[in-house]
Amino acid sequence: MTDLEKKFFENMKNIYIRADKECGYRATRFLQMLNEKGGVNTAKILISKPGGTEGFAKLWELGRLELSVEALVIQDEFQELFTQEEIDSCIERLKEYGYIKEQ
């Protein structure tokens, strides 16, 4: 695992912790998946689900999409871990749910 992949994993774990502490949303399946598959693989699986995930919908309901995997994937420092198609998919989903404003 590269340093960037380790940092991404730590950031993924951090969004779980923040969602739990700040919103009372405990995404136990997300944490289990993260521990079994690692950060990048978990992200790739979750962002490839058509229509998004239950967790994404819950974060949207809570008004906390900044804690979504999609928001993490599109951060400049992590983009080299993903394909342009994966990044574009995250951007489109975040636009669709109003997190990213159309310009």
N, C-alpha and C positions, 0 to 999 in steps of 0.2 A: 504494500500500500504506500503510495506516495505521500509526501507531507500535505499536499493539497487535498488528497482523498481523506486523510486523517482529519484535517480541518473541516472539511465538508461533513464528515461523520459527527464531529463534535457540535457543529452548528445544527445538524438534524436532531441530535439529542437535546440540544438547547431549546429548539422550538417545541419539543414534547414537554419539557420541564416548564417553559413559560406558559403554554396552553393550560397546563394543569394548575399552576400557581395563580396565574392572572385571570383565568376564565373558568376554572373548575372543570375543564374538559380534559379527561384522562384518556388518551388514545392508546389503549393497551395493545391493540393489534399492531399499531404502527411501531411501538417500541419493540415488540416481539420480532417483527419483521426486520427492523433496523439491526437488532442484535444477531439475527440469523443470517441476513443477506448483506449487511454492510450499508453504508450511506448511499453510495452512488447507485448500486443495484436496486435498493429500495426506491429511491427517487425515480429511476427509469421505469420501474414497474407501475408506480402510482401515477406518474404523469401520462402514461400511455393508455390509461383507462378512459374509454370514450365517455364523455359527459362528466368526467371528474370522479372524485371519490366521496364517500360518506363524510370523511374527515374534512375535506375541502368545503363541502356544503355546510357542515357544522361551524367551521371557522367563519364562513360567509355570514351565517345567521348571527354569530357573535360579533360581527364587524371587525374581525381580526385576521384578515387575509394576509397580513404581513407575517403571520406565523405559518403560512402554508409552504409546502414543499416547492410549489411553483414559484413563489416569491424568492425562495432561496436559490433555485436553479438559475434564475435570470440575473442574479448578482454578477457583476463583471468578473470578480475574482474566481468564480466557479464555472464560468461558461465553457472553459476548455475541457471540462469533464463530460460535456454533453454535445450532441449533434445540433446543428442549426435547426433542424426540423423539431427536435425536442424543445429547444429554447423558444422557437416560434409558437409551438403548441401551448407552452406555459403563458407566453405573452397574450395569446388570443384568449385563453381561458380567463386570465386576470382582467382583460379588457371587457369580456362578456359579463363578468360579475362586478364591474365598476371599480375595480382596484386601480387599474391603469386607465387614465382618461385618454380618449381619442385626441389626436393632435391635428 
